[in-house]
């Protein structure tokens, strides 16, 4: 049986987790000159090679944070009150107070196509994922450390940066 793209990614992540986390931690502490340029160039290449619909691992394994604005917009789309939407789909995380999906995969993911059924009105957190646009790179490394575990595009970005920057 040939492994899927997602299965291969998960295997590679297991093998490289420590190395990637070490590299990202070094970027965070050393803050090498030129890292933003390297990240931007690698990111362009990554998106030319990436098809999110072939994966959708973010929707399958993570939950976005729903802002009040998101909740109002999405609940209106379904003809629900914000309170009704929260009651049906969300829970409030105790430590942060954030509104999150009750279950995974995301209730709005069409598993047969890997498409979001509310794509046009999706939460802002989904809209920005995997947050490669946040600058400067070294101020957002904590996000990359989290997302590299779930997102093949982030994995590829870090891999390309490691190839170009070597030991930091």
C-alpha positions in Angstrom: 0.0 0.0 0.0 1.4 3.4 -1.0 1.3 6.0 1.8 -0.7 9.1 1.2 0.8 12.5 1.1 -0.5 13.2 4.6 0.8 9.8 6.0 4.2 10.6 4.6 4.2 14.0 6.1 3.3 12.5 9.5 6.2 10.0 9.3 8.7 12.7 8.3 7.5 14.9 11.1 8.1 12.2 13.6 11.6 11.7 12.3 12.5 15.4 12.1 10.5 16.9 15.0 13.4 17.5 17.4 15.7 18.9 14.6 13.0 21.3 13.4 12.1 22.5 16.9 15.8 23.0 17.7 16.2 25.0 14.5 13.2 27.2 15.2 14.2 27.8 18.8 17.7 28.9 17.6 16.0 31.3 15.1 13.9 32.7 18.0 16.9 33.3 20.2 19.7 34.1 17.7 17.6 36.1 15.3 20.0 35.9 12.4 20.3 38.7 9.9 18.4 38.0 6.7 15.9 35.4 8.1 12.9 37.4 7.0 14.1 37.4 3.4 14.9 33.7 3.5 11.5 33.0 4.9 9.7 35.1 2.3 11.5 33.5 -0.6 11.0 30.0 0.7 7.3 30.7 1.4 6.7 31.7 -2.3 8.2 28.4 -3.4 6.2 26.4 -0.8 2.9 27.8 -2.0 3.8 27.0 -5.6 4.2 23.4 -4.5 1.3 23.0 -2.0 -2.3 22.0 -2.6 -4.2 22.4 0.7 -7.1 20.4 -0.6 -4.9 17.4 -0.9 -4.4 17.6 2.9 -6.8 19.6 5.1 -4.9 18.3 8.1 -5.5 21.6 9.8 -9.3 21.1 9.6 -9.0 17.5 10.6 -6.8 17.9 13.7 -6.9 21.5 14.9 -9.6 24.0 15.9 -9.6 27.7 15.0 -10.3 30.3 17.6 -13.6 31.9 16.9 -13.8 35.7 17.5 -17.1 37.4 18.4 -17.1 38.8 14.9 -16.7 35.3 13.4 -19.5 34.0 15.6 -21.9 36.8 14.6 -21.1 36.4 10.9 -21.3 32.6 10.8 -24.4 32.3 13.1 -26.2 34.8 10.9 -25.4 32.7 7.8 -27.1 29.7 9.5 -30.0 31.9 10.8 -29.0 31.3 14.4 -28.3 33.6 17.3 -24.7 33.8 18.4 -25.7 32.0 21.6 -27.4 29.2 19.7 -24.4 28.8 17.4 -22.0 28.6 20.4 -24.3 26.1 22.2 -24.5 23.9 19.1 -20.9 24.0 17.8 -18.4 25.6 20.3 -17.0 25.5 23.7 -15.2 28.1 25.8 -11.6 27.1 26.7 -11.1 27.7 30.4 -7.5 28.8 30.3 -7.8 31.4 27.5 -11.6 32.1 27.3 -11.4 31.4 23.6 -14.3 29.9 21.6 -13.2 26.7 19.9 -14.8 23.8 18.0 -16.4 21.1 20.2 -15.1 18.3 17.9 -12.6 17.5 15.3 -12.5 17.2 12.4 -14.2 20.6 11.9 -17.9 20.4 11.5 -17.7 22.6 8.4 -15.2 20.3 6.6 -16.6 18.2 3.7 -14.4 15.2 4.2 -15.1 13.8 0.7 -13.5 16.9 -1.0 -11.5 18.5 1.9 -13.3 21.7 1.2 -14.7 24.1 3.8 -18.5 24.4 3.5 -18.3 27.9 4.9 -15.2 29.0 3.1 -16.4 32.5 2.2 -17.3 33.3 5.8 -14.8 31.0 7.6 -13.2 32.3 10.9 -10.4 34.7 10.6 -8.1 32.2 12.2 -8.7 29.8 9.3 -8.4 32.6 6.8 -4.8 33.3 7.9 -3.7 29.7 8.6 -0.8 28.7 8.7 0.1 32.3 9.4 3.2 32.5 7.3 2.4 36.2 6.6 3.1 37.3 10.1 6.2 39.4 10.3 8.9 39.6 11.5 9.5 35.9 11.3 11.4 35.7 14.6 8.6 37.2 16.6 6.2 34.5 15.4 8.4 31.4 15.7 6.1 30.0 18.4 3.4 29.8 15.8 5.7 27.9 13.4 6.7 25.5 16.2 3.0 24.6 16.6 2.0 24.5 13.0 5.0 22.5 11.7 3.4 19.6 13.5 0.1 19.9 11.5 0.8 21.7 8.3 2.9 20.2 5.4 3.3 23.8 4.0 4.9 24.9 7.3 7.0 21.8 7.3 8.3 22.5 3.8 9.0 26.1 4.7 11.1 25.2 7.7 12.9 22.5 5.7 13.8 25.0 3.0 15.0 27.5 5.5 17.2 24.9 7.2 18.7 24.0 3.8 19.5 27.7 3.0 20.6 28.8 6.4 22.4 25.7 7.7 23.3 25.8 11.4 22.1 28.9 13.1 
